[in-house]
Amino acid sequence: MLDQQQFKKIASHWASGVAIVSAAGGAEGASGLTITSVTSLSLNPPQYLICLDQKSATLAAIRESGMFCINYLKHTQQAVSQVFATKNPEKLEQLTGQTARGVPCVEDALAIIECEVDTIHAGGDHAIIIGNVLSAESEGGDPLVYFRGGYRELTQAI
């Protein structure tokens, strides 16, 4: 069986986009964190899947409110990603936008996807959250990418 360090090393070989998951509710009135565990799940109905640590304040806020927002970050938003990877309460000041249903969001994100919780499943030390997409918008641009423990930029397509 792989130990945690080996598992992290293997998992780091998969490049992924970087997102902030945000929610209303919780102790501070809003919550958010940086994740790379985001995937579109279903076209009909439109659904997304995210994974959050069972101890996460953002998971508690999602359970309380039943809603969350996925904010895909632009390649210029590395600092936003880094601050939301901390527990610093001042990070919530960067949730300056709001979806139509009042979920806090990162206004200038590459894409903003508002979801209502469909189901939450246990997955080891994480929760697997399936959300039904209520609205989505995008600005265009290049994504912030994470690979082998660092931020990367896209290069010209082949």
Backbone as JSON, one array per atom type, in Angstrom:
{
  "sequence": "MLDQQQFKKIASHWASGVAIVSAAGGAEGASGLTITSVTSLSLNPPQYLICLDQKSATLAAIRESGMFCINYLKHTQQAVSQVFATKNPEKLEQLTGQTARGVPCVEDALAIIECEVDTIHAGGDHAIIIGNVLSAESEGGDPLVYFRGGYRELTQAI",
  "N": [[0.84, -1.18, 0.0], [0.48, 2.27, -0.72], [2.21, 4.91, 0.95], [1.31, 8.11, 2.42], [2.99, 10.16, 1.4], [4.06, 9.0, -0.95], [1.69, 8.67, -2.36], [0.85, 11.36, -2.69], [2.96, 12.24, -4.33], [2.62, 10.71, -6.68], [0.01, 11.55, -7.39], [0.54, 14.22, -7.98], [1.4, 14.26, -10.55], [-0.66, 14.72, -12.26], [-1.93, 17.2, -14.13], [-3.91, 20.03, -13.3], [-6.64, 22.37, -13.28], [-7.07, 25.31, -11.22], [-9.19, 26.22, -8.59], [-11.42, 28.24, -6.62], [-13.57, 27.3, -4.13], [-16.52, 28.5, -2.92], [-18.86, 29.47, -0.35], [-21.93, 30.48, 1.22], [-22.87, 31.18, 4.61], [-21.93, 29.5, 7.69], [-19.44, 30.16, 10.26], [-18.2, 32.67, 9.73], [-19.96, 33.85, 7.99], [-19.4, 33.63, 5.37], [-17.43, 31.45, 3.33], [-14.49, 29.87, 2.02], [-12.15, 28.12, -0.09], [-9.09, 26.95, -1.65], [-9.02, 24.65, -4.31], [-8.17, 21.76, -6.3], [-9.55, 19.61, -6.98], [-11.89, 19.26, -8.88], [-14.48, 18.5, -11.11], [-16.4, 18.27, -14.1], [-19.38, 16.48, -14.09], [-21.85, 15.5, -15.11], [-23.82, 15.9, -18.04], [-26.54, 15.93, -18.47], [-28.63, 15.73, -15.93], [-26.95, 18.98, -15.76], [-24.06, 18.74, -13.89], [-21.58, 19.12, -11.3], [-18.67, 17.84, -9.62], [-17.07, 18.0, -6.56], [-14.4, 17.75, -4.15], [-13.89, 17.88, -0.72], [-12.07, 18.3, 2.34], [-13.11, 16.56, 5.25], [-12.99, 18.05, 7.58], [-13.21, 20.65, 6.87], [-14.1, 24.1, 7.03], [-15.46, 25.23, 4.96], [-16.84, 23.06, 3.88], [-18.63, 22.64, 5.98], [-20.1, 25.04, 5.76], [-21.25, 24.65, 3.24], [-22.84, 22.39, 3.72], [-24.62, 23.59, 5.51], [-25.82, 25.7, 4.02], [-26.53, 24.53, 1.59], [-25.65, 25.23, -0.88], [-23.1, 26.16, -3.29], [-20.27, 27.73, -4.87], [-18.21, 27.43, -7.67], [-15.23, 28.77, -8.57], [-13.35, 29.22, -11.21], [-9.96, 29.9, -11.57], [-8.02, 32.49, -13.15], [-4.94, 32.59, -15.02], [-3.53, 34.71, -13.99], [-4.17, 34.87, -11.35], [-2.74, 33.72, -9.22], [-1.97, 34.63, -6.66], [-4.45, 34.91, -5.39], [-5.23, 32.24, -5.26], [-3.24, 31.3, -3.51], [-3.77, 32.72, -1.1], [-6.3, 31.74, -0.44], [-5.65, 29.19, 0.16], [-4.94, 29.23, 2.72], [-5.87, 29.57, 6.23], [-6.5, 32.11, 6.89], [-8.71, 34.56, 7.91], [-9.04, 36.96, 6.56], [-8.98, 36.43, 3.89], [-11.52, 36.17, 2.94], [-12.38, 38.64, 2.2], [-11.81, 38.86, -0.46], [-13.87, 37.72, -1.77], [-15.73, 39.29, -3.48], [-17.87, 39.37, -5.16], [-21.22, 38.19, -5.96], [-23.47, 35.57, -6.55], [-26.61, 35.17, -8.35], [-28.25, 33.99, -6.48], [-27.14, 34.66, -4.1], [-24.7, 33.49, -3.32], [-21.38, 33.86, -2.32], [-18.71, 35.0, -4.46], [-15.71, 35.01, -6.54], [-15.23, 37.81, -8.19], [-13.8, 38.44, -10.67], [-13.13, 35.99, -11.78], [-12.14, 33.3, -14.0], [-14.22, 31.57, -14.7], [-17.48, 31.23, -13.3], [-19.41, 29.15, -11.43], [-22.44, 28.31, -10.24], [-23.85, 26.23, -7.84], [-26.26, 23.89, -6.54], [-26.46, 21.73, -3.82], [-26.66, 18.32, -4.54], [-26.04, 15.67, -3.66], [-24.05, 14.38, -0.94], [-21.28, 12.46, -0.32], [-19.34, 10.19, 1.68], [-15.84, 9.91, 1.44], [-13.25, 8.49, 2.31], [-11.04, 10.56, 4.05], [-12.26, 12.74, 3.05], [-15.1, 14.58, 1.71], [-17.33, 13.89, -0.9], [-18.86, 15.9, -3.05], [-21.69, 16.4, -4.91], [-23.01, 18.62, -7.15], [-25.82, 20.31, -8.51], [-25.89, 22.27, -11.36], [-26.84, 25.59, -11.34], [-26.42, 28.05, -12.49], [-24.05, 29.5, -14.78], [-21.16, 31.22, -15.87], [-18.66, 32.69, -17.97], [-15.57, 34.43, -18.54], [-13.55, 34.09, -20.33], [-10.12, 33.57, -21.35], [-6.94, 32.46, -20.01], [-6.39, 29.57, -17.94], [-5.4, 29.13, -14.46], [-2.98, 26.82, -13.71], [-2.03, 23.81, -12.05], [0.69, 21.74, -11.33], [2.76, 19.07, -10.43], [3.29, 20.14, -7.85], [3.5, 22.88, -8.26], [2.63, 26.1, -9.76], [1.68, 26.52, -13.15], [1.92, 27.65, -16.58], [-0.06, 27.63, -19.52], [1.14, 26.51, -22.69], [1.69, 27.17, -26.18], [-0.71, 25.57, -28.26], [-0.35, 22.36, -29.79]],
  "CA": [[0.0, 0.0, 0.0], [1.23, 3.52, -0.79], [2.08, 5.83, 2.08], [0.76, 9.4, 2.0], [3.97, 10.9, 0.59], [4.09, 8.38, -2.28], [0.41, 8.98, -2.99], [0.91, 12.77, -3.11], [3.9, 12.36, -5.45], [1.96, 10.17, -7.88], [-1.12, 12.42, -7.72], [1.03, 15.49, -8.49], [1.69, 14.12, -11.98], [-1.86, 15.05, -13.02], [-2.13, 18.65, -14.19], [-5.31, 20.4, -13.13], [-6.95, 23.77, -13.07], [-7.18, 25.71, -9.83], [-10.46, 26.9, -8.34], [-11.85, 28.57, -5.27], [-14.95, 26.93, -3.84], [-17.03, 29.44, -1.93], [-20.2, 29.19, 0.13], [-22.49, 31.36, 2.24], [-23.12, 30.45, 5.85], [-20.75, 29.2, 8.48], [-19.13, 31.08, 11.36], [-17.86, 34.01, 9.24], [-20.97, 34.31, 7.05], [-18.94, 33.16, 4.05], [-16.3, 30.55, 3.46], [-13.9, 29.52, 0.73], [-10.83, 27.49, -0.09], [-8.5, 26.58, -2.94], [-9.04, 23.22, -4.61], [-7.93, 21.29, -7.67], [-10.41, 18.43, -7.16], [-13.14, 19.71, -9.5], [-14.72, 17.9, -12.43], [-17.78, 18.21, -14.58], [-19.82, 15.11, -13.86], [-22.98, 15.09, -15.95], [-24.36, 16.89, -18.97], [-27.99, 15.95, -18.3], [-28.61, 17.17, -15.68], [-25.6, 19.51, -15.61], [-23.58, 18.57, -12.52], [-20.16, 19.15, -10.98], [-18.24, 17.07, -8.47], [-15.92, 18.57, -5.86], [-14.02, 16.98, -2.98], [-13.38, 18.72, 0.36], [-11.7, 17.64, 3.59], [-14.23, 16.45, 6.19], [-12.83, 19.05, 8.65], [-13.22, 21.97, 6.24], [-15.15, 25.06, 7.36], [-16.25, 25.43, 3.74], [-17.78, 21.94, 3.81], [-19.69, 22.93, 6.96], [-20.94, 26.09, 5.18], [-22.01, 24.04, 2.15], [-23.89, 21.57, 4.35], [-25.6, 24.5, 6.12], [-26.54, 26.51, 3.02], [-27.0, 23.72, 0.46], [-25.21, 25.87, -2.12], [-21.69, 26.52, -3.39], [-19.85, 28.33, -6.13], [-16.88, 27.06, -8.15], [-14.63, 29.92, -9.23], [-12.13, 28.85, -11.92], [-9.05, 31.03, -11.53], [-7.22, 32.86, -14.31], [-3.49, 32.42, -14.83], [-3.03, 35.88, -13.27], [-4.73, 34.87, -9.99], [-1.97, 32.85, -8.33], [-2.03, 35.19, -5.3], [-5.77, 34.57, -4.86], [-5.13, 30.82, -4.93], [-2.39, 31.12, -2.34], [-4.41, 33.21, 0.11], [-7.41, 30.85, -0.1], [-5.07, 27.93, 0.65], [-4.67, 29.45, 4.14], [-7.04, 29.73, 7.09], [-6.57, 33.53, 7.2], [-10.07, 35.04, 7.68], [-9.03, 38.11, 5.65], [-9.14, 35.97, 2.51], [-12.93, 36.29, 2.55], [-12.56, 39.97, 1.6], [-11.66, 38.74, -1.91], [-15.15, 37.25, -2.32], [-16.39, 40.57, -3.66], [-19.06, 39.21, -5.98], [-22.3, 37.36, -5.45], [-24.32, 35.0, -7.59], [-28.01, 35.6, -8.29], [-28.86, 33.41, -5.28], [-26.44, 35.15, -2.92], [-23.49, 32.77, -2.97], [-20.22, 34.72, -2.58], [-17.84, 34.52, -5.54], [-14.56, 35.82, -6.96], [-15.81, 38.55, -9.32], [-13.07, 38.42, -11.94], [-12.66, 34.62, -12.07], [-12.26, 32.82, -15.38], [-15.6, 31.09, -14.79], [-18.2, 31.16, -12.03], [-20.43, 28.12, -11.58], [-23.25, 28.25, -9.03], [-24.43, 24.88, -7.71], [-27.05, 23.48, -5.39], [-26.04, 20.38, -3.45], [-27.51, 17.18, -4.86], [-25.7, 14.65, -2.67], [-22.72, 14.4, -0.33], [-20.86, 11.1, 0.02], [-18.07, 10.06, 2.36], [-14.76, 9.36, 0.63], [-12.06, 8.54, 3.16], [-11.01, 11.75, 4.89], [-12.9, 13.81, 2.3], [-16.5, 14.46, 1.3], [-17.54, 14.02, -2.34], [-20.08, 16.71, -3.17], [-22.24, 16.52, -6.26], [-23.86, 19.8, -7.21], [-26.57, 20.61, -9.72], [-25.54, 23.62, -11.83], [-27.98, 26.51, -11.46], [-26.01, 29.08, -13.44], [-22.62, 29.48, -15.09], [-20.71, 32.27, -16.78], [-17.21, 32.72, -18.12], [-15.01, 35.62, -19.17], [-12.51, 33.74, -21.29], [-8.76, 33.76, -20.87], [-6.18, 31.24, -19.71], [-6.56, 29.12, -16.56], [-4.29, 28.86, -13.56], [-2.76, 25.37, -13.76], [-1.16, 23.29, -10.99], [1.31, 20.49, -11.76], [3.94, 18.68, -9.66], [3.54, 21.01, -6.7], [3.71, 24.29, -8.61], [1.76, 26.73, -10.76], [2.21, 26.46, -14.52], [1.16, 28.36, -17.62], [-0.25, 26.88, -20.75], [1.97, 26.9, -23.83], [1.0, 27.11, -27.48], [-1.24, 24.26, -28.62], [0.42, 21.64, -30.82]],
  "C": [[0.89, 1.25, 0.0], [1.1, 4.3, 0.51], [1.63, 7.18, 1.53], [1.71, 10.19, 1.11], [4.05, 10.33, -0.83], [2.81, 8.72, -3.05], [0.41, 10.41, -3.52], [1.82, 12.94, -4.33], [3.26, 11.86, -6.74], [0.84, 11.1, -8.33], [-0.65, 13.74, -8.34], [1.37, 15.45, -9.98], [0.47, 14.37, -12.86], [-2.05, 16.56, -12.98], [-3.61, 18.96, -14.02], [-5.44, 21.91, -13.02], [-7.07, 24.04, -11.58], [-8.46, 26.51, -9.67], [-10.57, 27.28, -6.87], [-13.28, 28.07, -5.17], [-15.4, 27.84, -2.71], [-18.46, 29.07, -1.56], [-20.62, 30.27, 1.11], [-22.73, 30.53, 3.48], [-21.83, 30.16, 6.57], [-20.49, 30.3, 9.48], [-18.86, 32.5, 10.88], [-18.92, 34.59, 8.29], [-20.64, 33.96, 5.62], [-17.73, 32.28, 4.29], [-15.75, 30.26, 2.08], [-12.54, 28.91, 0.89], [-10.4, 27.15, -1.5], [-8.59, 25.08, -3.12], [-8.62, 22.97, -6.06], [-8.82, 20.09, -7.98], [-11.81, 18.85, -7.61], [-13.29, 18.98, -10.83], [-16.18, 18.05, -12.82], [-18.18, 16.75, -14.52], [-20.86, 14.65, -14.86], [-23.43, 16.24, -16.83], [-25.87, 17.04, -18.77], [-28.38, 15.12, -17.09], [-27.17, 17.68, -15.55], [-25.17, 19.45, -14.14], [-22.06, 18.68, -12.46], [-19.91, 18.31, -9.74], [-17.03, 17.77, -7.87], [-15.63, 17.69, -4.64], [-13.38, 17.91, -1.96], [-13.07, 17.88, 1.59], [-12.9, 17.66, 4.54], [-14.18, 17.53, 7.28], [-12.96, 20.48, 8.14], [-14.4, 22.83, 6.71], [-16.04, 25.31, 6.15], [-17.24, 24.29, 3.55], [-18.93, 22.17, 4.78], [-20.65, 23.99, 6.41], [-21.8, 25.55, 4.04], [-23.13, 23.18, 2.7], [-25.0, 22.46, 4.9], [-26.46, 25.21, 5.08], [-27.14, 25.69, 1.88], [-26.56, 24.25, -0.89], [-23.7, 26.06, -2.09], [-21.41, 27.09, -4.76], [-18.44, 27.84, -6.44], [-16.38, 28.24, -8.96], [-13.34, 29.45, -9.89], [-11.22, 30.07, -11.96], [-8.3, 31.22, -12.84], [-5.74, 32.68, -13.99], [-2.86, 33.58, -14.06], [-3.44, 35.89, -11.79], [-4.03, 33.9, -9.03], [-2.04, 33.34, -6.88], [-3.37, 34.87, -4.63], [-5.77, 33.1, -4.43], [-4.36, 30.61, -3.64], [-3.06, 31.6, -1.06], [-5.58, 32.3, 0.52], [-6.93, 29.45, 0.32], [-4.72, 28.04, 2.13], [-5.98, 29.5, 4.92], [-7.22, 31.2, 7.52], [-7.98, 34.05, 6.9], [-10.15, 36.24, 6.73], [-9.2, 37.71, 4.19], [-10.57, 36.18, 2.01], [-13.25, 37.65, 1.95], [-12.44, 39.92, 0.08], [-12.91, 38.15, -2.57], [-16.04, 38.47, -2.49], [-17.67, 40.48, -4.5], [-20.09, 38.33, -5.29], [-23.11, 36.83, -6.62], [-25.75, 35.5, -7.41], [-28.7, 35.11, -7.02], [-28.09, 33.73, -4.01], [-25.22, 34.37, -2.48], [-22.29, 33.67, -3.28], [-19.32, 34.12, -3.66], [-16.69, 35.49, -5.78], [-14.98, 36.51, -8.26], [-15.1, 38.37, -10.65], [-12.5, 37.03, -12.26], [-12.86, 34.28, -13.54], [-13.67, 32.3, -15.65], [-16.18, 31.03, -13.39], [-19.38, 30.22, -12.24], [-21.16, 27.99, -10.24], [-23.97, 26.9, -8.98], [-25.27, 24.75, -6.45], [-26.67, 22.04, -5.09], [-27.1, 19.36, -3.85], [-27.29, 16.09, -3.81], [-24.29, 14.89, -2.13], [-22.42, 12.98, 0.13], [-19.56, 11.15, 0.8], [-17.07, 9.43, 1.4], [-13.47, 9.43, 1.41], [-12.11, 9.76, 4.05], [-11.63, 12.97, 4.19], [-14.39, 13.53, 2.1], [-16.55, 14.69, -0.2], [-18.89, 14.71, -2.5], [-20.48, 16.79, -4.63], [-23.22, 17.68, -6.24], [-24.55, 19.93, -8.56], [-26.29, 22.06, -10.11], [-26.81, 24.44, -12.0], [-27.68, 27.63, -12.44], [-24.51, 28.98, -13.65], [-22.32, 30.62, -16.06], [-19.19, 32.23, -16.85], [-16.79, 33.98, -18.86], [-14.07, 35.29, -20.31], [-11.14, 34.06, -20.71], [-8.11, 32.42, -20.58], [-6.32, 30.87, -18.24], [-5.26, 29.1, -15.78], [-4.17, 27.34, -13.48], [-1.78, 24.98, -12.65], [-0.65, 21.92, -11.41], [2.59, 20.27, -10.97], [4.31, 19.7, -8.59], [3.78, 22.46, -7.02], [2.74, 24.79, -9.65], [2.45, 26.7, -12.11], [1.36, 27.34, -15.43], [1.03, 27.46, -18.82], [0.72, 27.39, -21.81], [1.14, 26.77, -25.1], [0.52, 25.7, -27.75], [-0.45, 23.66, -29.77], [-0.43, 21.52, -32.07]]
}
